[in-house]
Amino acid sequence: MPGKAAKIVVTERQLQTLKTMIASSTCPQGVAQRARMILLAFAGRSNESIAYEQRFLSDSPRSGWAGKFSAEQVAQIIAVACEPPEKCGRPVTHWTPRELADEVKKRSIVASISVRQVGRFLKRPS
């Protein structure tokens, strides 16, 4: 929607709350993004300017470590988890993170992986 953003009236307390939300590391990113948009509109920025900045922020590099495992390795680990363990000669009916970690190392999918990391991969929603 081209043009100026709707005039927004924000109290001093609301302004501080919005700034706190943006700076918080525990605030959900969707909420923080909305808070940024409100502050930009409050500052009198145009809708186009706000939209451009939000797209720019969403494309910017994220902080933190890129990770040790490639997407292909994660996909292979999950594929192994979908196989019956008996097929691999495992004496269990269901994969445990420990058994799965041993199996993916045995297949040389990864050189090393912790049981906890395997558990994280299995817990992560697809």
Secondary structure, DSSP 8 states (H G I E B T S, - for coil): --SB-------HHHHHHHHHHHH-SSS-HHHHHHHHHHHHHHTT-BHHHHHHHHHHHHHS--SS---SS-HHHHHHHHHHHHS-GGGGT-S-SS--HHHHHHHHHHTTS-S---HHHHHHHHHS--
